[in-house]
Amino acid sequence: MTIEIPPTGMTLILGGARSGKSSYAEKIARETARPALYIATATAFDDEMRARIANHRAARPANWQTFEVPLRVGEAVLKFSRPEGPILLDCVTLLMNNILMSLPENVPFETVMEHVREEIEALIAAQTQIGGQWLVVSNEVGLGIVPAYPLGRIYRDALGWANQRLAQEAARVLFMVAGIPMLVK
């Protein structure tokens, strides 16, 4: 299935874990034949994650610039000059995790949401200011069971809000199922 992706504006690519979101976003970026700015939000907390990050780095085209930034993505991206190719953000899921892990334990939900809103609004502002084609990857966590513990519910709610807000601003929203993109917006 081929879905037309606008050459400018934000495309939000949602899906479950291992649904093909990142691979599809990278495919779209490669098809532009221009060097991408790859914004990676993952942080290596253990050997498995370090290996995954290394594998992702090695798989990217040599002419892509990778910028590893765990927080304040919008602010950080504004420091770059306008890239000639697409901007690929992988992923909002880990960005939300990074926000939660940066806060004190048992922080009130509203405090978490203040940080989430600030991060997402700054990201949207950067996309608006820089322009160009943005490919934003995020997990859809609203299809599973309700987490059994409070931090899990806070995380699910924060990411759900972030996805909704990004979808409002996106020119195109895709949902990945088993590596197949489905047009949502």
N, C-alpha and C positions, 0 to 999 in steps of 0.2 A: 504494500500500500504506500502510495506517495502522497504526502501532505505538503502543500505549498507553505513554505516558511517565509514570512516577510523579510526583505533585506534590511529593514530597520525596525526598531521597536523591540519589545521584550517578548520572548517566547518562553513560557513556563512549561517545563516538562515534569509531570508528576507520575508516580507509580509506586508500587511496593518495592521491597528489598529485592535486588537481583532481577528486576523487571526489564532491564535494558535501557534505563534512563540515560546514564552517562554515555554509554556506547552510542546511543542515538544522537545525543547532543554533539558528541565528537564527530560523528558522521556528517551532520549538518555543517559543522564548522569546517571540516576538511573539504566539503563540496564547494565552499566559497573560493577555494584556491588562494586564499589570503592568510597571512599569519594571524593566528588567534592569540588573544590574551586570555590565558587560563588562570582563573582565580580558584585556588584550592583552599578549602576551609578545614581540611582534616588535620588533626594533631596526633602525633605518635605517642601513645601512652604505653605501648607494649611492643614486643617484637613482631607479633602478627601484623599490627597496624603499620609499623615501620616497613615491613616487607610489602604490604599492599600499596603504600605510598610510593615506594621505590619502583614497583611494577607499573604503576600508573604513569610515573615520570618517564620511564623508559619507553612506554608505548606512544607517547605524544610525538608529533612531528618535531624535528629539530628546529624549525623556524618559528615554532610557537614560543611565546614568552610565558613562563609560569610565575605566578605571584602567589606565595603562600601567606595567607592572612586569616587567622582564626576569629578575629573580631574587628568591628568597625570597618567593614568591607567598603561601604560607600565612601567613607572618608579616605581610605587608602587608595581606591581606584581613582579618585579625583586628582591624586598626585601624579598620575600618568598623563602624558600627552595623548590626544585622541588616537587610539590604535587604528591601523588601516584595515584590520580584519574584525571578526566577531569577538565579543567578550563572552566567555563561557564561565559561569559560576557553578562550581560543583563542590559542596551543595549546601542548600539552606538547612537541610536536616542536621548536618554537623555544626553549622553555624548556631542553630538553636541550642544544641548540646553544649557548645562552647560558652554560650551566654549563661546557661544554668550552672555549669561547672565553675564559672568565674565568680558566682555569687555565694554569700555565706549559706551554710546549711540552714534549713527551716526558714528561709526568707519568705515573706508573705507573697501570695500569688500576684497581687497588684504591683509589687516591686519588680517581680519577674517580668510582668507584662509591660511595665514602663521601659525596661531595657530592650525588650523585644520590639516594641513600637518604635523606639528610637533607632534601633538597628535597621529595621525594615524601611522606615520612612527615609533614612539617610541613603539607603540603597536605591530606592525609587528616585530620590532627588538626583543622585549621581547618574542614573540611567537617563533621566530627563536631560540633564545638563550635558552629558557626553554625547548622547545620541548613538547612532549606529545600531548594529544588530547585537542583541543580548540573548544568550541561551542560559536559562536559569533552571537548575535541576533541584528537585525536592521530593522527599517521600510523602506519599499520602498515607497518613497513619489513622485516618478516621474510619477505615473499613474493618479494623480488627476489634478485638474484645476491649472492654474497659480495663485499663491497667489496675492491678490489685493494690498498688501502693501510691501514696500521694505524689511523690516526685514524678512517677510515670504519668499520672493524670495531668499534672502541671505541664509536663513536656508535650504531651499530646495536644492539650488545649492551646499552648503557645504556638506550636508548629501549625496547628489547624488554622489559627488566626493569621499567621504569617502567610500561609498558602492562599487564604482567601483574599488577603490584601494585595498580594502580588498578582493574583488572577484578575482582580479588578483593573489593574494597570496594564496587564499584558495585552498585546495585540493578538496573541495566539496562545491557547492552552491545549496541551496534549496530555493524554493519559496513556501510559505504557502498560501493556498486558502481555506477558510472555514474549517480549521483544517486538511487539506489534504496536505501532502508534495509533491512537484513536483521537480524533479531533473532538475537543470539548468546546472550545471557543475559537 
